[in-house]
């Protein structure tokens, strides 16, 4: 039996003095959380390991630079293109069932990439892995959300979920560097036993999906085809734009086709009796705002990792293993702070962790601007790594909590898919813009390369700063509306919404606007949890 099953009708948990108090988790709940988070760790593990191995893949198959970037981009294409479909499938077919299928697809893609005898097969393997991740990501998040009740329980579980991603990242940077020096193929093959272990664990530990009630279940095939094709074209247009040019005929044609398909999708959804995406869900400002913050979180981080990797490997001549250890502090900081992030959300609400996380990002990127010809890693690069590692778990956990709070149970998978789409499309868009800003020379001079790193960093500084300061600006606007008697946001049919806050707020924040009573509620919940223990 899960924690959610133990909740009383009034929302309180046995052995607590209130609905938000913490309780002890049983062994089964812990093991289930570990298994589900293992899939999230695998995503981080695969991304970082294959990213480190890409130069070796390029050399073995004699790939051009533009072809080699598809080793990374194909994964983003599959992930971003199939996310909405994966999220809705998890709602209609069952989150456990879709999770198991996704792990199987991930294992198959990893095996294909590891055994590939040509560059194109490596790219196909990465595409298949991305599709598998598009199935596991929303279903894994909805499994966590569905088995831990909203409030401190869910916040804590999502904090651990974030920490497991950090474990995958931390292991990936070191293991990826070591395996690449032996053979890049091991960076693919390692994912096979990890995916199979998670698959076996999920079969045993993840609760079975509820039995179907016998009503006719309609799958919106037309909507699924159009939105998946639109997302594939959108992501493809974005990731290849730096190579073809943003205003080239190819880029404009692909993006125009994506826009037409999205328009057709909207028409289909308004007429479908059981739409793939209920458009009313997009009026949930908290979900949409959290997805925009998600785009900024991952977009700026992936771009920083891209610039930092080029600086250390291409500019400074560091080996893959040296670079892996250079990025390790980010994972260690996330691992340290992510389990505590959920506790902080109970004290401060959701706005201020987002602000603090994105402000830490902004300062970190500003510090990175100091890099030069022979900058000290310890004095120039390490401080930015530490700040990113501290800021990420708070902003990431708050965005995940806000996006899934107040959403109906039968739409949790879709909400998770929308949030994950924000992460992936944000990563693709920001990285594409940063790449253009850095310049497109195949072999830039030392001075030109350094200038490009600085120009790319200014782009992510701007995005991080805007994301951070939109939070207090929105809070101030909400207080002014409250003072003038205007309603501070309204519940939409997709769930509750805090109109203007980028990441939204918890229910208590909507009542108190992130101050006084809200913090008192958080302290009361902590006190009740201590009493229960």
C-alpha positions as CSV (number, residue, x, y, z in Angstrom):
1,X,0.0,0.0,0.0
2,X,1.3,3.5,-0.9
3,X,1.3,6.6,1.2
4,X,-1.4,8.0,-0.9
5,X,-3.6,5.0,-0.2
6,X,-3.1,5.6,3.6
7,X,-4.5,9.2,3.4
8,X,-7.7,9.7,5.3
9,X,-10.7,11.3,3.7
10,X,-9.8,14.6,5.2
11,X,-6.3,14.4,3.8
12,X,-4.6,13.6,7.1
13,X,-2.1,10.7,7.3
14,X,-2.2,8.1,10.1
15,X,-0.1,9.1,13.0
16,X,0.0,12.8,12.3
17,X,-1.7,15.8,13.7
18,X,-2.6,17.4,10.3
19,X,-2.8,16.7,6.6
20,X,0.6,18.1,5.9
21,X,2.7,16.4,8.6
22,X,5.5,14.1,7.6
23,X,5.3,10.4,8.3
24,X,7.7,7.6,8.1
25,X,7.9,5.9,4.7
26,X,7.9,2.1,4.6
27,X,10.5,0.0,2.8
28,X,8.2,-0.5,-0.2
29,X,7.7,3.2,-0.7
30,X,11.4,3.9,-0.5
31,X,12.2,1.1,-3.0
32,X,9.5,2.2,-5.4
33,X,10.9,5.8,-5.2
34,X,14.4,4.5,-5.9
35,X,13.2,2.5,-8.9
36,X,11.3,5.3,-10.5
37,X,14.1,7.8,-9.8
38,X,16.5,5.3,-11.4
39,X,14.9,6.1,-14.8
40,X,15.5,9.8,-14.2
41,X,19.1,9.0,-13.2
42,X,19.5,7.1,-16.4
43,X,18.4,10.1,-18.5
44,X,21.0,12.2,-16.8
45,X,23.6,9.4,-17.0
46,X,23.0,8.9,-20.8
47,X,23.1,12.6,-21.6
48,X,26.4,13.4,-19.9
49,X,28.2,10.2,-20.9
50,X,27.3,10.4,-24.6
51,X,28.0,14.1,-24.6
52,X,31.6,13.4,-23.4
53,X,32.0,10.6,-25.9
54,X,30.8,12.6,-29.0
55,X,34.3,13.7,-30.1
56,X,35.5,10.1,-30.1
57,X,32.4,9.0,-32.1
58,X,33.0,11.8,-34.6
59,X,36.6,10.7,-35.1
60,X,35.9,6.9,-35.4
61,X,33.3,7.3,-38.2
62,X,34.8,10.4,-39.8
63,X,31.7,12.5,-39.2
64,X,31.6,16.2,-39.9
65,X,31.0,18.6,-37.0
66,X,27.5,19.3,-38.2
67,X,26.8,15.5,-38.4
68,X,28.3,14.8,-35.0
69,X,26.1,17.4,-33.3
70,X,23.2,15.1,-34.2
71,X,24.5,12.5,-31.8
72,X,23.3,14.9,-29.1
73,X,20.4,16.6,-31.0
74,X,18.7,13.3,-32.1
75,X,18.1,12.5,-28.4
76,X,16.5,16.0,-27.9
77,X,14.5,15.5,-31.1
78,X,13.0,12.2,-30.0
79,X,12.5,13.4,-26.4
80,X,10.9,16.7,-27.2
81,X,8.9,15.4,-30.1
82,X,7.1,12.6,-28.3
83,X,6.7,14.1,-24.8
84,X,3.1,15.3,-25.1
85,X,2.1,11.9,-26.6
86,X,4.0,10.1,-23.9
87,X,2.3,12.1,-21.2
88,X,-1.2,11.5,-22.5
89,X,-0.5,7.8,-23.1
90,X,0.4,7.5,-19.4
91,X,-3.0,9.0,-18.5
92,X,-5.0,6.8,-20.9
93,X,-3.1,3.5,-20.9
94,X,-1.7,3.6,-17.3
95,X,1.4,5.3,-16.0
96,X,3.0,2.0,-14.9
97,X,2.4,0.4,-18.3
98,X,3.9,3.3,-20.2
99,X,6.8,3.5,-17.8
100,X,7.7,-0.2,-18.5
101,X,7.4,0.3,-22.3
102,X,9.6,3.4,-22.1
103,X,12.3,1.5,-20.2
104,X,12.3,-1.2,-22.8
105,X,12.6,1.3,-25.6
106,X,15.5,3.0,-23.7
107,X,17.3,-0.3,-23.4
108,X,16.8,-1.1,-27.1
109,X,18.2,2.3,-28.2
110,X,21.2,2.0,-25.9
111,X,22.0,-1.4,-27.3
112,X,21.6,-0.2,-30.9
113,X,23.9,2.7,-30.3
114,X,26.5,0.6,-28.6
115,X,26.7,-2.0,-31.4
116,X,26.4,0.5,-34.3
117,X,28.9,0.2,-37.1
118,X,28.2,3.6,-38.7
119,X,27.5,7.2,-37.5
120,X,23.9,7.1,-38.8
121,X,23.1,4.1,-36.6
122,X,24.5,5.8,-33.6
123,X,22.2,8.8,-34.4
124,X,19.2,6.4,-34.8
125,X,20.1,4.8,-31.5
126,X,20.1,8.2,-29.8
127,X,16.7,9.0,-31.4
128,X,15.2,5.7,-30.1
129,X,16.7,6.5,-26.6
130,X,15.0,9.9,-26.8
131,X,11.6,8.4,-27.6
132,X,12.1,6.0,-24.7
133,X,12.8,8.9,-22.4
134,X,9.7,10.7,-23.7
135,X,7.7,7.8,-22.3
136,X,9.5,7.3,-19.0
137,X,9.9,11.0,-18.0
138,X,6.2,12.0,-17.7
139,X,5.1,8.5,-16.4
140,X,7.9,8.5,-13.8
141,X,6.9,12.0,-12.5
142,X,3.2,11.1,-12.5
143,X,4.0,7.9,-10.5
144,X,5.7,10.0,-7.9
145,X,2.9,12.5,-7.9
146,X,0.2,9.8,-7.7
147,X,1.7,7.9,-4.8
148,X,2.7,10.8,-2.5
149,X,0.0,13.3,-1.5
150,X,0.3,17.0,-2.3
151,X,2.2,19.0,0.3
152,X,5.3,18.1,2.3
153,X,5.1,14.5,1.4
154,X,5.2,15.2,-2.4
155,X,7.8,18.0,-1.9
156,X,10.1,15.6,-0.1
157,X,9.6,12.9,-2.8
158,X,10.3,15.4,-5.6
159,X,13.4,16.6,-3.8
160,X,14.7,13.1,-3.7
161,X,13.7,12.7,-7.4
162,X,15.9,15.7,-8.1
163,X,18.8,14.2,-6.1
164,X,18.6,11.0,-8.0
165,X,19.1,13.0,-11.2
166,X,22.2,14.5,-9.6
167,X,23.4,11.0,-8.8
168,X,23.1,10.1,-12.5
169,X,24.9,13.3,-13.5
170,X,27.6,12.9,-10.9
171,X,28.3,9.3,-11.9
172,X,27.9,10.1,-15.6
173,X,30.6,12.8,-15.7
174,X,33.2,10.5,-14.0
175,X,32.2,7.2,-15.5
176,X,31.6,8.7,-18.9
177,X,35.1,10.2,-19.0
178,X,36.7,6.9,-17.8
179,X,34.6,4.7,-20.3
180,X,35.3,7.1,-23.2
181,X,39.0,6.6,-22.7
182,X,38.4,2.8,-23.0
183,X,35.8,2.9,-25.8
184,X,32.9,5.3,-26.4
185,X,30.7,2.2,-27.0
186,X,30.6,1.5,-23.3
187,X,28.8,4.8,-22.7
188,X,25.8,3.3,-24.6
189,X,26.0,-0.3,-23.4
190,X,26.1,0.7,-19.7
191,X,22.5,2.0,-20.1
192,X,21.2,-1.5,-21.0
193,X,21.6,-3.2,-17.6
194,X,20.5,0.0,-15.7
195,X,17.3,0.1,-17.8
196,X,16.6,-3.6,-17.3
197,X,17.2,-3.4,-13.6
198,X,14.7,-0.5,-13.3
199,X,12.3,-2.5,-15.5
200,X,12.4,-5.5,-13.1
201,X,12.1,-3.2,-10.1
202,X,9.1,-1.4,-11.5
203,X,7.3,-4.8,-12.3
204,X,7.6,-5.7,-8.6
205,X,7.3,-2.4,-6.8
206,X,5.3,0.2,-8.8
207,X,1.5,-0.3,-8.0
208,X,-0.5,-1.7,-10.9
209,X,-2.7,0.8,-12.8
210,X,-6.3,0.9,-11.7
211,X,-8.6,-1.5,-13.6
212,X,-10.4,0.2,-16.5
213,X,-14.0,1.0,-15.6
214,X,-15.3,-0.5,-18.8
215,X,-16.3,2.7,-20.5
216,X,-15.2,3.2,-24.1
217,X,-11.7,4.7,-24.2
218,X,-11.1,6.9,-27.2
219,X,-7.5,7.7,-28.3
220,X,-7.2,10.9,-30.3
221,X,-5.1,9.5,-33.1
222,X,-5.4,12.6,-35.3
223,X,-4.3,14.8,-32.5
224,X,-1.4,12.5,-31.6
225,X,-0.1,12.4,-35.2
226,X,-0.3,16.2,-35.7
227,X,1.2,17.3,-32.4
228,X,4.0,14.7,-32.5
229,X,4.9,15.7,-36.1
230,X,4.7,19.4,-35.1
231,X,7.0,19.0,-32.2
232,X,9.5,16.9,-34.2
233,X,9.6,19.6,-36.9
234,X,9.8,22.4,-34.3
235,X,12.7,20.8,-32.5
236,X,14.4,19.8,-35.7
237,X,14.1,23.4,-37.1
238,X,15.6,24.8,-33.9
239,X,18.6,22.4,-33.5
240,X,19.6,22.6,-37.2
241,X,19.2,26.4,-37.4
242,X,22.7,27.3,-36.3
243,X,24.0,25.1,-39.2
244,X,21.6,26.2,-42.0
245,X,20.9,29.7,-40.8
246,X,17.9,31.0,-39.0
247,X,16.6,32.8,-42.1
248,X,17.5,30.0,-44.6
249,X,14.7,28.5,-46.7
250,X,15.1,25.1,-44.9
251,X,14.8,26.6,-41.4
252,X,11.8,28.9,-42.3
253,X,10.1,26.1,-44.2
254,X,10.4,23.6,-41.3
255,X,9.3,26.1,-38.7
256,X,6.3,27.2,-40.9
257,X,5.3,23.5,-41.3
258,X,5.5,23.1,-37.5
259,X,3.3,26.2,-37.0
260,X,0.7,24.9,-39.5
261,X,0.6,21.5,-37.8
262,X,0.2,23.1,-34.4
263,X,-2.7,25.2,-35.8
264,X,-4.3,22.0,-37.2
265,X,-3.8,20.3,-33.8
266,X,-5.7,23.1,-32.0
267,X,-8.6,22.7,-34.5
268,X,-8.6,18.9,-34.0
269,X,-8.6,19.3,-30.2
270,X,-11.5,21.7,-30.1
271,X,-13.6,19.2,-32.0
272,X,-12.4,15.9,-30.5
273,X,-14.8,14.3,-27.9
274,X,-11.8,13.1,-25.9
275,X,-8.8,15.3,-27.0
276,X,-5.2,14.4,-26.5
277,X,-4.6,17.8,-24.9
278,X,-7.6,19.5,-23.2
279,X,-6.8,23.1,-24.2
280,X,-8.3,24.3,-21.0
281,X,-5.3,22.9,-19.2
282,X,-3.2,25.6,-20.9
283,X,-5.2,28.2,-19.1
284,X,-3.6,26.9,-15.9
285,X,-1.1,29.8,-15.5
286,X,0.8,27.9,-12.8
287,X,1.5,24.9,-15.2
288,X,2.4,27.2,-18.1
289,X,4.5,29.4,-15.9
290,X,6.4,26.5,-14.4
291,X,7.0,25.1,-17.9
292,X,8.6,28.5,-18.9
293,X,10.8,28.5,-15.8
294,X,11.7,24.9,-16.7
295,X,12.8,26.0,-20.2
296,X,15.0,28.7,-18.6
297,X,16.5,26.2,-16.0
298,X,17.6,23.6,-18.4
299,X,18.2,25.8,-21.4
300,X,20.7,28.0,-19.6
301,X,22.4,25.0,-17.8
302,X,22.8,23.0,-21.0
303,X,24.2,26.0,-22.8
304,X,26.6,26.6,-19.9
305,X,27.7,23.0,-20.0
306,X,28.3,23.3,-23.8
307,X,30.4,26.4,-23.5
308,X,32.3,25.1,-20.5
309,X,33.1,21.8,-22.2
310,X,34.4,23.6,-25.3
311,X,36.5,25.9,-23.2
312,X,38.0,23.1,-21.1
313,X,38.5,20.5,-23.9
314,X,39.0,22.5,-27.1
315,X,40.5,25.7,-25.7
316,X,42.5,24.5,-22.7
317,X,43.2,21.0,-24.0
318,X,41.8,19.0,-21.0
319,X,41.1,15.3,-21.4
320,X,37.5,13.9,-21.2
321,X,38.3,12.6,-17.7
322,X,39.7,15.9,-16.5
323,X,36.7,17.7,-17.8
324,X,34.4,15.2,-16.1
325,X,36.0,15.9,-12.7
326,X,35.8,19.6,-13.4
327,X,31.9,19.4,-13.7
328,X,31.6,17.0,-10.8
329,X,31.0,19.7,-8.1
330,X,27.7,20.6,-9.8
331,X,26.3,17.1,-9.2
332,X,27.7,16.9,-5.7
333,X,26.0,20.2,-4.8
334,X,22.7,19.1,-6.2
335,X,23.0,15.8,-4.4
336,X,23.6,17.7,-1.1
337,X,20.8,20.2,-1.4
338,X,18.1,18.4,-3.4
339,X,16.9,16.3,-0.5
340,X,16.5,19.5,1.6
341,X,14.7,21.4,-1.1
342,X,11.3,19.9,-0.4
343,X,11.6,21.0,3.3
344,X,12.4,24.6,2.3
345,X,9.4,24.7,0.0
346,X,7.2,24.1,3.0
347,X,8.8,27.1,4.8
348,X,9.0,29.6,1.9
349,X,6.5,28.5,-0.6
350,X,7.4,28.1,-4.3
351,X,8.2,31.6,-5.5
352,X,11.3,32.2,-3.6
353,X,13.2,28.9,-4.3
354,X,12.7,29.8,-8.0
355,X,14.0,33.3,-7.4
356,X,16.9,32.0,-5.3
357,X,17.8,29.3,-7.8
358,X,17.7,31.5,-10.9
359,X,19.6,34.3,-9.1
360,X,22.3,31.9,-8.2
361,X,22.4,30.9,-11.8
362,X,22.8,34.5,-12.8
363,X,25.7,35.1,-10.5
364,X,27.3,31.9,-11.5
365,X,27.3,32.8,-15.2
366,X,28.6,36.3,-14.4
367,X,31.5,34.8,-12.6
368,X,32.2,32.5,-15.6
369,X,32.7,35.6,-17.7
370,X,36.1,36.0,-16.1
371,X,37.5,33.0,-18.0
372,X,40.6,33.7,-20.1
373,X,43.7,32.3,-21.6
374,X,45.0,30.6,-18.4
375,X,42.3,31.1,-15.8
376,X,42.6,29.2,-12.6
377,X,40.0,26.4,-12.2
378,X,39.8,26.8,-8.4
379,X,39.4,30.6,-8.4
380,X,37.4,31.3,-11.6
381,X,35.5,28.2,-12.7
382,X,34.8,26.3,-9.5
383,X,32.7,29.1,-7.9
384,X,30.3,29.1,-10.8
385,X,30.0,25.3,-10.7
386,X,29.2,25.5,-7.0
387,X,26.5,28.2,-7.4
388,X,24.8,26.3,-10.2
389,X,24.8,23.2,-8.1
390,X,23.2,25.0,-5.2
391,X,20.6,26.9,-7.3
392,X,19.4,24.0,-9.5
393,X,17.7,21.8,-6.9
394,X,15.6,24.6,-5.5
395,X,14.3,26.0,-8.8
396,X,13.9,22.5,-10.4
397,X,12.0,21.0,-7.4
398,X,9.7,24.1,-7.1
399,X,8.9,24.0,-10.8
400,X,8.0,20.3,-10.7
401,X,5.8,20.8,-7.6
402,X,4.0,23.8,-9.0
403,X,3.4,22.2,-12.4
404,X,1.6,19.1,-10.9
405,X,-0.2,20.8,-8.0
406,X,-3.9,21.2,-8.4
407,X,-4.1,19.2,-11.6
408,X,-6.7,16.5,-11.8
409,X,-5.5,12.9,-11.3
410,X,-6.4,11.8,-14.8
411,X,-4.3,14.6,-16.3
412,X,-1.1,14.3,-14.2
413,X,0.7,12.5,-17.0
414,X,-0.2,15.2,-19.5
415,X,0.8,18.0,-17.1
416,X,4.2,16.2,-16.6
417,X,4.5,16.0,-20.4
418,X,3.9,19.7,-20.8
419,X,6.5,20.5,-18.1
420,X,9.1,18.1,-19.6
421,X,8.4,19.7,-23.0
422,X,9.3,23.0,-21.5
423,X,12.6,21.5,-20.3
424,X,13.5,19.9,-23.6
425,X,12.3,22.6,-26.0
426,X,13.9,25.3,-23.8
427,X,17.2,23.4,-23.9
428,X,17.0,23.2,-27.7
429,X,16.0,26.9,-28.2
430,X,18.5,28.4,-25.8
431,X,21.4,26.3,-27.0
432,X,20.6,27.1,-30.6
433,X,20.5,30.9,-29.9
434,X,23.7,30.6,-27.8
435,X,25.5,28.7,-30.7
436,X,24.5,31.4,-33.2
437,X,25.8,34.1,-30.8
438,X,29.1,32.3,-30.4
439,X,29.8,32.4,-34.1
440,X,29.8,29.6,-36.7
441,X,33.4,29.3,-37.6
442,X,34.6,25.7,-38.0
443,X,38.1,26.5,-36.7
444,X,38.1,29.9,-34.9
445,X,41.3,31.4,-33.7
446,X,42.1,31.3,-30.0
447,X,41.0,34.9,-29.6
448,X,37.8,34.4,-31.6
449,X,36.9,31.3,-29.6
450,X,37.3,33.1,-26.3
451,X,35.1,36.0,-27.5
452,X,32.5,33.5,-28.6
453,X,32.4,31.9,-25.2
454,X,31.8,35.3,-23.6
455,X,29.1,36.3,-26.1
456,X,27.3,33.0,-25.5
457,X,27.5,33.4,-21.8
458,X,25.9,36.9,-22.0
459,X,22.9,35.3,-23.6
460,X,22.3,32.8,-20.7
461,X,23.0,35.6,-18.2
462,X,20.2,37.6,-19.7
463,X,17.7,34.6,-19.7
464,X,18.6,33.7,-16.1
465,X,18.3,37.2,-14.8
466,X,14.9,37.8,-16.5
467,X,13.6,34.5,-15.1
468,X,14.9,35.4,-11.6
469,X,13.5,38.9,-11.3
470,X,10.2,38.1,-12.9
471,X,9.4,36.4,-9.6
472,X,9.5,39.4,-7.2
473,X,8.0,41.6,-9.9
474,X,5.0,39.2,-10.2
475,X,4.7,39.0,-6.4
476,X,4.6,42.8,-6.1
477,X,2.0,43.1,-8.8
478,X,-0.1,40.4,-7.1
479,X,0.0,42.3,-3.8
480,X,-1.0,45.6,-5.5
481,X,-4.0,43.8,-7.0
482,X,-4.9,42.3,-3.6
483,X,-4.6,45.8,-2.0
484,X,-6.9,47.3,-4.6
485,X,-9.5,44.5,-4.1
486,X,-8.9,42.8,-7.4
487,X,-8.8,39.0,-7.4
488,X,-5.3,37.6,-7.3
489,X,-5.7,35.0,-10.0
490,X,-8.5,32.5,-10.3
491,X,-8.9,28.8,-10.5
492,X,-9.0,27.6,-14.0
493,X,-10.5,24.3,-15.3
494,X,-7.0,22.8,-15.4
495,X,-6.4,23.4,-11.7
496,X,-5.6,26.3,-9.4
497,X,-3.4,29.0,-10.7
498,X,-1.5,31.9,-9.4
499,X,-1.7,34.1,-12.3
500,X,1.5,36.0,-12.5
501,X,4.1,34.1,-10.6
502,X,6.3,32.3,-13.1
503,X,6.4,29.1,-11.2
504,X,3.2,29.6,-9.3
505,X,2.6,29.1,-5.6
506,X,1.2,26.6,-3.3
507,X,-2.4,26.9,-2.1
508,X,-1.3,28.7,1.0
509,X,0.7,31.2,-1.1
510,X,-2.4,32.1,-3.0
511,X,-4.1,32.9,0.3
512,X,-1.2,34.8,1.8
513,X,0.9,35.8,-1.2
514,X,4.0,34.0,0.1
515,X,4.3,35.7,3.5
516,X,3.2,35.4,7.2
517,X,0.5,32.8,7.4
518,X,2.1,30.7,4.7
519,X,5.4,30.4,6.5
520,X,3.5,29.7,9.7
521,X,1.7,26.8,8.0
522,X,5.1,25.4,6.9
523,X,6.5,25.6,10.5
524,X,3.3,24.0,11.8
525,X,3.7,21.1,9.4
526,X,7.3,20.7,10.4
527,X,6.4,20.7,14.1
528,X,3.7,18.1,13.5
529,X,6.1,16.0,11.6
530,X,8.6,16.1,14.5
531,X,5.8,15.2,17.0
532,X,4.8,12.2,14.8
533,X,8.3,10.9,14.8
